[in-house]
Amino acid sequence: MTDVAFDRAVGDPTPVQPASRPNLDKGFNPLTMILFFGILAAGLLFVAYSIYVDVNATGTKVTTFLPYILLFVALLIALGFEFVNGFHDTANAVATVIYTHSLPAEFAVMWSGFFNFLGVLLSSGAVAFGIVSLLPVELILQVGSSAGFAMVFALLIAAIIWNLGTWYFGLPASSSHTLIGSIIGVGIANAVMRGRDGTSGVDWSKATEIGYALLLSPLLGFICAAVLLLLLKFIVRNPALYAAPEGNNAPPLWIRGLLIATCTGVSFAHGSNDGQKGMGLIMLILIGTVPTAYALNRTLPESQVAQFQKVSEAASKVIAAKGAGHSIIGDPRPAVTQYITSHHISEGTYPSLSVLVKDVGDQVAKYGSLNKVPAEVVGNTRNDMYLTSEAIRFLMKDKENDLNKEEVATLNAYKGGLDSATKFIPLWVKVAVAIALGLGTMVGWKRIVVTVGEKIGKTHLTYAQGASAELVAAATIGAADVFGLPVSTTHVLSSGVAGTMAANGSGLQMATIRNLLMAWVLTLPCAIALSATLYVIFSRIF
C-alpha cells in the first residue's frame, strides 16, 4: 500500500501511516499452556467416563478389552482430525480481526476457539449424517468388522495427511473437500475389491448434492462479498470504514465491534458445520465397537416409541400395497441392499421392503422400548432400521416410484421415526468434538493467517473488506448447516477476501490465487487416491 490512502467511495486523499504487520510471533504464556493441557486431559477423562457409564447402563459384561482398545485408537484419530481441522480452517476466521488490529493474535484465536466450541455444542447433527450417507451401505452395516475399521482408519488418516500437507505449505485447502474425497476413495476401493464397478461404491446422488455445495459456495463467497462491499460504499459514507489500519492502531470502536462480531459469527458457524463431520464418524466407530450402548437411541421415551409403531403400521400398508401380487421367499435384506446400491426398482423391491418394515415393527413391538432390546440383537435391529430408512430415502428421490403425496408423507413420517432411533448424537460426543476443534484453533494457525491476510490482495485488508468477507462466510455456512450440507469455511472466506479485493480495485496476487485454485482442484483426487490406497492396505492388516 502507498503512503497515501484514499477512500474510493468519497475520493478524499488522506495521508496516513502505513499499516504495520501484526505481531504473530508472541507465544502463549505458561498459564495458557497449563490451561490448554488441563482442558485436553479433562476432555479425555470425560470421554472415558461417559463411555463407561453408557456401557454400564446396558448391563453388558466386559469379556475382552480388544474392542475398547480399537475404540480408543479410533476415537483418538477421529478427534485428531477435528483438532487438525481446528487449526487448519479457523485461521480463516481470525485473519481479518488480526490484520485489522481489532484483536491481538493470541486473544483472537482463543476467542475463535471458544465460539467454535459453542457452535459444535449447539449444532443440529444434520450435516453429520449427511456425510455418513456417502459411505457404502454394506460397510455401514458391518462397521464393527475388520472392513469397517479399515474404512474408518483409512478415510480419517487420509484426511489428516492431506490437511497437514496443505497447512505446512500455508494453503487454505478445504477440510470438507478432503473428508468427502476420502469417503469417496474408500467407497471406490471397496467396490473394486468386491469385483464391482468402482462407481457403484458411492451414493453419487448425495455426492453430487454435496459437490454442488462445495463448488458453488466459493463462487457465492466471491460474488456476494464483492457485492456487499460495493453496497456498503453506497450506503455507509464514513471514510473510516474503507481505510486500512494506521500503524498498529486499532480501528474506531464501532468498526472494531463489527469486525469482532463477524469473526464470532464465522467461528460459530464453522464449529456448527465442520464439527458435525467428526460427530458422524465417531458415531460409526461407537456403533461398530460398542453396539449395545450406541446402536440404538435408548433415551427415546416410550411415548415416542408408541408413536413409531403407529406410523410403522401405516407405512407397512403403503409399501405392501405397492408390492401386491409379488412375494419373496427367505431373507428380504439382500434385495433391499441391492436397491440401495443400484438405485433401480425391481419387482422384488417393494415386497422385500414390505417384509423388512414388518420385521422392524415386530421387533419394536416385541420389546416395547428401545431400551429393552437385548444386547445380542440390538445390532441387527439397528441395521434393519438403517436399511429401511435408506431405502425410503432413495424411493423419495426415485422417478420410477409411483407414490402419491399422501403416501410420500406417510413414508417420510415413518423414516423420521427410524432416524430418531438410529441417527442420534450423545451430548458427550458433541463435547469431545467441541473440545478438539476449540483447542485446535489455538495451535498452528499462523501459516494460513499469513496467506489470507497478506497474500491474496495486493494491498492491505481494509475494515470493510474484512467485515464483508466474514459476513458472507458466516451467512453461507449457517445456511448450509440448516440444509444439512457441508461447505468449506476456507473456500468461502478466502474467496470472499478475493472478491472484496477485486471489487475495491486493489488487485489480486495471482500466484496465490493460482495456488488456491490448485489446492481446490487437487484436494478431491488426492484425498480419493490416499484413502483408497490406505483402505486396501488396512483391509489386509485387520
QUIMO-V447612 format. One record per helix or strand of 3 or more residues. SS is the DSSP state (A for helix, B for strand). FROM is the first residue (numbers start at 1). LEN is the number of residues. If there is no record, write none. Layout:
((SS & FROM & LEN) (SS & FROM & LEN))
//
This chain:
((B & 4 & 3) (B & 13 & 3) (A & 30 & 28) (A & 66 & 24) (A & 91 & 9) (A & 105 & 17) (A & 126 & 7) (A & 137 & 5) (A & 146 & 23) (A & 175 & 19) (A & 198 & 4) (A & 204 & 32) (A & 239 & 4) (A & 253 & 37) (A & 291 & 4) (A & 302 & 21) (A & 333 & 10) (A & 349 & 19) (A & 370 & 3) (A & 375 & 23) (A & 405 & 18) (A & 427 & 14) (A & 446 & 9) (A & 463 & 20) (A & 489 & 16) (A & 510 & 32))
//
